[in-house]
Amino acid sequence: MDASTSFAILPSNVKQKTAFPRKINQVKTASWANNCLTGTLDIGQFSCYFVNEKIARVTVNPFGDVDLTPSIAAIHDTEKQAAKFTETNDHYELHFADKEIIVCKNPFQIIMKQAGKIIFQTEGLAINRDKEHQISIQNEPGTAIFGLGEKTGALNKAGSIISMWNTDVYSPHNKDTVELYQSIPFMIADAAETTYGLFYDNSHRTEFDFQSFEEMYTVLAEGGQANLYVIFGEDVKEVVANYTDLTGKTPLPPKWSLGYHQSRYSYTSEEEVERIANTFKEKQIPLDCVFMDIHYMDDFRVFTFNPDTFPNGPELIARLREQNIDVVPIVDPGIKKDVDYSVYQEGIKHNYFCSKLEGEIYYGDVWPGVSAFPDFLSTTVQRWWGDLHKFYTDLGIRGIWNDMNEPSVFNESKTMDLDVVHNLDGKNVTHKEAHNLYGLYMSKATFEGLKRLVPNERPFSLTRAGYAGVQRYSAVWTGDNRSHWEHLEMSLPMIMNLGLSGVAFTGADVGGFSSDCTKEMLIRWTQAGAFLPYFRNHCVQDSIYQEPWAFGADAEKIVKQYIELRYAFLPYIYTEFQKTAESGLPLVRPLYMEFKDERDLIQVNDQFMLGENILVAPIVREGQVKRLVRLPKGIWFNYWTKEQLVGGDYIIADAPIDTMPIYIKAGTILPVGSSVQNTKETQDLALEVYLDGGAATGYVYNDDGKSYQYENGAVSKTTLTATFENGEAHVKASHQGEENLQLKVTTIQVFGEKIDKITRAGI
């Protein structure tokens, strides 16, 4: 039968909810020891403790003993805090700081309080014979739901059913595509009076249902424990910061990874790669990196070059590096079954590949044909895999692109058999549990391998698949999007929610990966991409080319202008990345995250804040030359015209084809970099001062852009202040760190008042 006909909507029970007939009703026994409450239930066991004053952990195992070993995601769950314990006739209480965990005895229920106010409350926990469990949690009507990683649809996930199972999806993504490449079971619930985060640290397939009930939501897991980290916070911003305190923060990337990157699946020969690079140079369009997709390999064997089309691959990479252009090759996990292939030989010899419990190696079809897959859950395999990258680092390569690591297999299930058994350093873990972790462990192996091989250069790792905590190792792009206007629009809330899920270094393929881009679409997508953390143009082999010059001189001029604008804003962007590395907060943020008192901003999906000071309003609809822009309260400046605007409502913004609306918050000193062709060139600064009540502040961070010397204090930190009085603007700089890393200020412009004179101090 053809599923594309009406046959597909025959009456069925496909949406019937999974039954959970066995309820956990009561606590049978409990004990308090080592700052942890543990106990037995009528079904299973539980435990709870405070990780720190902002995070509480509750674990329930309905099927056996509770395992409190922190996952690879929860790296900072390292000690149990000295809480005060009390017991009453009907409940247990743990007090720490102004937080409380209350465990009700009958019925069994978990309540969390902050400053005496209930923040989080469970309604019930039930199981079925398939060892699945479902927990119900109270939810105030009108609560906004953010986070949950890389999901399509609107920013606010209230009213949705969201599931977590890493999946290679090539068919067009839409709001009903709920399973993509990343699984991050972390959500933020923001009600009018309370905000909290819930990290449901369970790597099995899970489902969050915010649709079926009005005053509660449910979380279903197809195995494992109910493992909850409840993250307290006064607002969304604080919850995200506290979540990244648990799972890790995005490290400061090398500066070259923040420039413009050009890619295609594939540039199929050395000559084509070099021609692309030379064209950028001839047209003086800034470029930092060219990608090599799978066609650079010998019959898709990783760690090889195609002897016919890339016979001089090392020399090509050396020539590009001489032009300050980095090369990032793709590296997939599938290892071709070939007895003459050294990587396959080593994997077989040392039992490095995934296998069944009975011992047979698991083979699946991917690009090389029949392939084996490294078992990245093993530390030994991670080390082996990382060391294999010497093949690339010896050539000067400092970045790796991991794809197909859901893991994707060309079969009906799209992945490995669920009875594959992984070796988690001596513990057997089925693929049913390990599936969502595979890409994260591969990213870890790649990142740590690059760091070992080139110890004082920051690696760049890009991954398609991952789990919570992936931000510690890799940037993330949103996978196989299409050259559809809807996909440009959809990428913005996807990237914002990834940021709210701890993953700050993100982007979408500019121009769209599949289908055919158009002139207008390339312009508008480049405008938006120039202000996203990761900025890469990439497309599929059977689509038309979409390099900056692909649509003629008029389009090229505008695309070049916005690539240049990316480099002009790099001093600001790099400074924001340094803040992210310390705070865990994303660069790209929903407006509501910065302006929490304006609750209607929850519904703004097509604008974003870049840090605290820049509002970006991309054009995401074909033919638009004007758009509504919601300006938060306060004074804003049109970046292009320097016109002052009063926020708090919508305005109609002019947006001819060469203009994307950008607004600077009053009170900002914006560092604008001078024109360069790549990030290896030193930039000077022009300071743009946007006064608010006669004052403005700014901050500029800089280091060498590539090494770890910043950890030893080899940095420049410049705090900027401006005041205005009687027609005179006073701009002052206060420096910390190494003078040779300070960026030279060439010009200062002041906006917001009529200026007769500008005086400098320390500049």
N, C-alpha and C positions, 0 to 999 in steps of 0.2 A: 504494500500500500504506500501511496505517496503522502508523506507527512506534511507536504506543502499545500494539500487540498483540505477540504472540509472534513476529511477523515480524521484529521488531527484534533478536531473538537468534538468527537463522539462523546456521549455521556460516559464519565469515568469517575473513579475515586482517586485520581492522581494527586489531588490537593488535600486528601484526607489526612488529618493530623495524626502523628505517631501517638500511640496509646502508652500511658505510663500508669499501670494499674496498682503498683505497690508504692505506698506513701511511707515516708519516714516520719514517724509520729512523735517520738519522745526520746529524751536522754535517759539512759539507764544508769550509767555511772560516770563520774568525772573526777579528775585530779589536777591539782595545780603544782607544777614543778618546773624549775628552770625557765621561769617567766613565760610559760606556755600552758594553756588549758587544754587538756586532752580528755577524751571520753568515748564511751561506747553508746551507740544508739540502738533502737530496736532493729534497725538494719544498718550495719556498718559502724564506722568510727568517725570522729571529728577532732579537729584541733584548731586553736586560734591564738594569735599573739600580735603584738605591735612590732612592725619592722622598724619604724621610727615614729616621730610624733605626727607625721603626715600620712602614714600608710599602715593599714591593718590587714592581716592575712587570715582568712578562714578557709580551711580545707576539710572536705567531707569525702570519705571513700566509702560508698555503700557496699563495696564488694570485697573489702579486706582491710588491712592495716593502712593507716594514713602514711604517705610518704612525703616528708617535708623537705626533701632534697630540692633546692631551687633549680629551676630550669635554666637553659642557656640564655633565656630572655631576662630573667630576674637576677642579674649579676650582683646587685647590691642588697639582696636579701641575705645579709651576712650575720646578723645577730638579733636576738630577741630582747626587746627593751624591758626594763624593770618596771613593769606595770603594778598597780595595786589591785589585789584580787579580793573580792567579797562574794559571799554566797547567801541567797535568801531561799525561802521555801520554793519559789517558783522560777528562779533564774540565777545565773552567774553573771558577775560584772568584772570587767577589766578596765581600769582607769589609767590613762597615761596622758600627761599634759592636760588639755581640755577635751580629750577624746574619750569615748567609752565604747567598748564592745559588750553587748548584752546577749547572753545565750539563754533563751527561754527553754524550760525543761519540757513542758507538755502543754501545747504542741511545740515541737522543736522549731525554733525560729531564731534568726540572727537580726539584731538591731544595732545600728551604729549611730552614735550621737557626737555632735560637736558643740561645745559650749551649751550643753543641755538640750539642744535642738536635734530632733531625729533627722538624720541625713539619708540613711539607707536602711531598708527593712525587707527581709525575705517573707514570702507568703507560704512557701512549701517547697519540698524537694521530693521527687518521685523517680522510680526506676522501672525498667521492664526486663524481660528475660534475655534480651540481647545485650545486656550490660550497658545500656544507654541510660542517661539520666537527664532530668529537666528540673531546673530551679525557677521558681516564680518570684518576682521582685516587685514591690509596690512602686507605682509610678503616678505622679500627680498629672492630671490632664493638662495639656499645654506645655509639657516638658519638651525642650529641644534636645535632640540626640546628635552628637557630633563624634568624629573619629571613625573607628572601624576600618581604617586603612584605605586601601585602593578600591573604592566602590563607585559605581556610576550613579547617576541621578543627582538630586539636589544636595546642598550642603547639610540641611537638617534631615536626618534619617527617621524622624518620627513618622509613624504610619507605614514603615517598610518592614520587610522580612529580609534579613541579611545573613548569608551563610559564608562559611570560611572553608574553602578547599582549593588549594592552588591549582589553577587550570589554565592551560594554553588555549586561549580563545582567539581564533583568527576571524571567525564570522563577525559581522559588525557588532560592536558593543553598543548597547542601548541601556535604558534605565532598568530593564528587566534582566540584564546580565549581572547576576549577583555574585558569581564566582569568577574571579580573575586570577592574576598571578601572585598576589600578595595576600597573606592571611594575618591580620593583626587584630586579635580579639580584645581590643581596648576601646571603650566607649566613654563619652562624657555626657552625663545627664544634667541639663541646666534648666532648673525651674525658676519661677519668679523669686523665690526666697532661698533656695539651696542649690548647690552645685557639688557634684562628686564625679570621680572617675571609677570605672570598674574594669580591671584587667582580669579577664577570665583565662588564666594561663593554662590552657588545655589544647594540645596540638592536634587532637582528633578533629574530624569535621564537626564544626559547631554551627548553631543557628540562633540568631538573635531575632526574636519576634516582637516587634513594636506595633503590630497591626491587629492582632486577634482580640485584644482586651483593652478596655478603656482605662482602667486604673491599675494595670500592672503590665509587665512584659516578662517574657520567658527566655531562658537560655538553655538550649538543648545541646548535649554533647554525645557523640556516638561511641564513647568509651572513656576510660580514665576517671580521674577524680573531678569533683567540683572544687576547683582551686581558684579562689577569689582573692584578689588584692583590691581592697577598697581604698581609693586615693582621695583624701580630703583636700579642700581648697576653697578659698573665698570666691573664686571666679574661674573661668575657663583657663585663663593664663596661668594661674597658680597650679591648677590641676595638671596641666601639661608639664610644667616645670617639675612637679613632684613625681609624675610618671617617669620622666627621663632620669630623675635621680635613681629610680629603680632599675630601669632597662638600659641606661647609658645614653650618651649624647652624641650628636654628629660631630666627628672630629674636624678640626680645621683642615680643609682640603688644599692641595697645591693650587696655586693661583691659575696655572694654565688650564685647569679643569673648569674654571669659571668663564673662560672665553668662549668664542663661537666654535662649534664643532660641526664638521660636515661628514655625512655618511650616506651610503646607499647599499642596498642588498641587490647586487654587489658592484663595486668597482672591480672589474673582472681581470685586470692585468696591471702590471707595474706601470705601463705606459699611461693607462687611464688614471691611475692614482696620481702620477706625476703631472699629468695634464691638468687635472683638477687643481692641484696645489699651485701650479704655475699660473693658472687663470686667475686665482685669487690674488696672486702677487702682481700680475699685469694690470688688473683692475683696481689694485690698492684697496681691496676689501679685507678687513682684518680677519685673521684665521689663526687658531691655536692648535687645532687637532683635526686629523683625518682618520676615519675608521676603516678597518678592513673586515668585511663580513666573510662568510664561510668559503668563498671562492679563492681566497689566498692559500688555502690548505691543499695538500696532496690528497685528493679523493676524500676530503672532509676529515682527515686525521688531524686532531689537534696537536700542536707543537711540531708542525711541519710547514713547508712552503710547497706550493704547486710547482713542479720543475718545468712545466711548459709555460705558464703565464706569470709566475713570480720566481723565475730562475735566479734572480739577483736580489731577493727580498732584503737581505741585510744591508746591501749597498743602497737600496731605495730608502730604507729607514734612516741610514746615516745622512744621505743627502737632504732629506726632509728636516732632520734635526739641525743641520747646518743652517737651515732657513727658519729656525725657531718653530717648526711645526712638529708636534708630537703625533705619534701613531698609536692607536688603540686597536688591537686585534680582538676578534671574538674568540672565546674559548667555551665550548659546550662540554657537558659531562659525558656524552656518549663516546665510548672508546671502541673503535672499529675492531671487530673480531677478525684478526689477521695475525697469523702465527709469525709473520716476518716483521711485525710492527713492535718496536721496542717497548712502547708504553703498555701495550696489551700484554707482552711477554712478562714485564715486571709485575703487572697487576695479577696475572695468573700465578706466577711463582710465589708471591707473598700473600695470596688470598685477600687482595685489596678490593675486590668487586662485590657488589651486592649479590646475595644468594638466598636460596630457600633454606628452611630449617634442615632439610635432609642433606644439604651440602651442594646441590647443583647450582651453578651460576645462573643468575637471571639475565636473559638476553631480550632486547627489544629493538625494534626497527626505529632508527632516526636517520639523520642526514647521511651518515657513512654506511647505512645498511644495518645489518645485524651488529648490535653493539652491546658491550658490557658497561656497567655504571659503577664508578668508585663509590665506596661506602663512606661518605663524608662524616658520618657520625663518629667514626673512629679517629682518635687523635693521631694515631700512626698514619692513617690514610691522609688526613689533612696535611701532615708534615710532608709526606711523599708528594702529594699534589702541589703543594706550595713550592717545593724545591724544583719540580719540573719546569717552573716558570723561568728558571735560569736561561732556558732557550730564548726567551724574549728579553730578559733584563740585560743579558750580555750584549744585546743589540742596541741598548739605550732606551728600550720601551719601559715606561713607568705607569702604564694604565692597562687594565684588562676589562673586557666586556663579557660577563657571564650571561648566557641566554639558555633557553630550553631546560632550565633547572627547576621546573615545578616538581618533579621532573616530567618532561613531555616525552611521550612515546607514541609512535604512529600505530595505534590500535584503537579498539572500540572504547576502552575506558580512558584513553588519552594519557595513561600513566602506568607505573609498575603494577604488577599483581600485588594485592593487599597482603598476601601471605609471604612476601619477601621479608626476611628477618635481618635487621641491621644490628651491627655490633657497636653499642654505645659503651666502648671501653670495658667490655666484659659482660654487659647487660644486654640481653636480647630484646629488641624493640621491633615490633611488626611495622610494615610500611603503612598500615592503617593509622598508626600513631606518629610515624616519622615523616609521612608525606609532606606535611606543611613545614617541616623543619629542614628539608633537604637543601633548598636554595640558601637558607641562612647559613648552614654549615659549609656549603660550597663557598659562599662569600667570605666566611671566616678563613677558610683554607687559602683562598686567593689573596686576601688582604694581608694576612700574617706572613704568607710566603713572600710576597713582594717586599714587605717590611724587613724580613730577614735578609733577603738577597741584596737589597739596597738600603741599608739601615738608617741612613741619614737623609733619605728623600721620602717625602710623603707620597704614598701610593694613591692612585685613583682606581677605584673598582666600581663598576656599574653592573647592577643585577636586575633581572626581570622578576625573579621569584624571591620570596622571603617571608619571614615571620617577625613577630615583635622582637625588637632589638637589632634588626638588620641595619639600622642607622649607624651602628658602631663600625660597620665594615664597608658599606657600599652606598653609593647613590642609587636612586631608583627612577626608572622611566616607566611610563604607563602602558608600555607594550604596543600591540598591533592595532593602533587606532587607524582611522581612515580619513581620506581627504573629504570629509563631510563637515559642513558648518556646525552641525550638531556636536561633532566631536571636539571642535575647537571650544565651543561653549562648555561642554561637559568636562573638559580637562581642568577647568578652573576650580570647581568644587572638589574634584578628585584630588588635586594637588593641595588644596587647603586642608582637606580631611587627612591626607597623608601627613601633613605638617602637624596637625593636632594629634596624630598618632605617633609622634616622636620622630618621624622621618622627614628631615628638613631639606635634604639635598635631592630635589625631585624636578622632573620636567616631563614634557610630552613631545613626541616627534613633531617638529615644526613642519607644517605643510601636510601632515598626515602620512602614515606609512603606506597604506594600501589605497587603491583607487587613484584617480588622476586629479592632481592639484590644479588650481586655476590661478591666473594672474592675481586677481583680487584676494583670493584665499591665502596665497603665499605672502602677500604684503601684510594682511591683517594678522596672520599667524606669527609672522616674524616680529611684528610689533609687540604682541603679547609675550612671545618667547623671550624677547630681549630682557624682560623683567622677571622671569622665573628663575629659580636657582640654577637649574641645569638647562643649557641652551644648545640643542642639537637639531639639525635638519637631517631627516632620514626618510627613505622611501624604498618600496619594494621593486624587485627586478622587472616586473611587467607593467610598471606605471611609467608615466613620462618623467623625464628628469625635472628636478625642482631646485637646482642650485640657484643662487641669487640672480644670475643672469639669464635664467631659463625662459623668461617671458618678455624679453626685450628691454630696451634702454630705459624706458620710463619706470617699469617695475624695478629694474636693477638699481636705479638711483634711490628709490625709497627704501628698498631692502637694505642696501648698503648704509643708508642713513641710520637705520635702526640697529644694525650690527655695530656701527660706530657709536651709537648712543649707549649700547651695552657697555662698551669700553669706557665711555665717559662716566658712567655710573659705577664702574668697578671699584673705585676707592670706597664708595658708600657700601656696595654689596659685600666687598671683602671685610669691611668693618663689621657688617651685620653677621657675617659668618663667624667672626671671632666672638661676637656676643652669643651666638647660637651654641658654639662649642662650650661656652661657660654656663649658659642658662638652660639649654635644651629647648628654648622657644624657637619656632620656625621663622624663617625670613618672610615667607608668604603667609599671610594671616587673613582670616575673615574680618570684615570690618567690626563685627560684634566683639571679637576678642579684644580689640583696642578701645571700643566705646560701649562698654557693657550696660550703661544706663539707657541706651537707645535700643530697646528690645526688638523693634521692627527690623533692625539690621540683620537679625537671624535669617531673614528671607532673601538677603542680597547674595546671589550666587555668582554674578558676572562682574564683580569688582573685587579687588583685594588690596590689602595694605602690604607694602614692601617695607618691613621693619615698622617702626612707629610713626614715620614721618612722610611717607610717600603713598598716595592713593592712585591706583592704576585702574582705568576703566576701559578694557579692550573692546573693540568692535567685533562681535561674534555672529553677526547676521549679514547675509549677502546684501549688498546694495545700500547699506546704511551709511549715511553721511551726517547723521545726528543721532544722539542717544540720550536717554535719561540717565543722570548720574546722581546717586544719593550721597550727598556730602554730610558727614557727621557734624555735630554741633561744633562751633568754633569758627575761626577765620582760616581760609584756604587761599592759595595762590594758584592760578592757572600757570602751569610750568612754561607753556609756550608764550603766552601774552603778558604774564606777570600781573594780570588783573586780580584784585582782591575780591573774594566771594565769602558770603556769610553762609555757614552750614546749618544743618538742622532740617533740611528738606531736599527734594529733588530739584535739579536744574536741567535745562536742555543744553547739552554740550554740542558744539560744532565738531564734526569729525570727518573732514574731507579725506580722501584716500591716503594722503600723506601725513595724517595727524591722528594719533591715538590720545585720547584725553588722559592727562597726568596732572595731579594736584599735589602741591607741597603744603604741609601743615605749617601754619604760622608759628614762629618761634624756632624754626629750623635753620641751621647753617649747613648747607649742602656742599660737600666737596665734589667738584666736577673735574675729572681727569682730562689731561690733554690728549690729543689725537695720537694713537699708536696703531701698529699693525698686528701686535700680539702682546701677551702679558709679560713677555721677557723684556720688553722695552720699558724704560723708566718713565713714569708719568709725572708731570707737574700738575699743580692744582689751581683751579679757579674757585674761589669761595663765593657761593650765592647765599646771601643773608636775607631771610624772610622774617621780618620783624613781627612780633606780637606784643602789643603794648610797649613798644620801644625796646624790646629785648629779644635775644635769640641765643641758642646754644647748639653746639655740635661736637662731634668726636670723630677722630680719624685714627685707625689702627693700620700699622704696616709692619712687615717683616721681610725676610728674603724671598718669601713666596713659595719656597719649595722644601726647605729642610726642617728638622726638628729643633733647630737652634733657638726658636722662639720659646721653647720650654725652659731654656737656660737664661732667659731674659734678653735675648737678642731681638728686641722689638722697639717700635716707636709708637707711643700713645700720645696723641695731641688732643687736649680739651680746648674747645673754642667757645668764646663768649662774645656777645655783641650788645652794646647799649646805645641808645639814641637820646640826645638832648640838644635842644636849641639848634637844630639843623646839622648837628655833627654826630657821626656814627663812630663809636670806638670799638674796634675789633681786636681782641686779645687772644693769644695762644699760650697755653701752658704745656710744656713738653715733658715727657718721661721717656727714658730709654736711650737708645743709641742715635746719635745725631745723624750718622750716615744713612739711616733708614727713614729719616723724616722726608716727606714729600715737599718739594719747594712750592710755595704759594706765589703765583705770578700776578694774579688780579683778584680784586674783591669788588663785588657789586652788592648793593643794599636795596631791598625792595620793601615797600610798605609805608615809607615816609619820604618827604622831599628832602633830599640829602644835599647839603652844601659842601661837606668835607668828610673824608674818611681818615681816621687815624689808626695806626697799627701799633701793637705792642707784642713783642715776641714772635713776629711774623717776618 
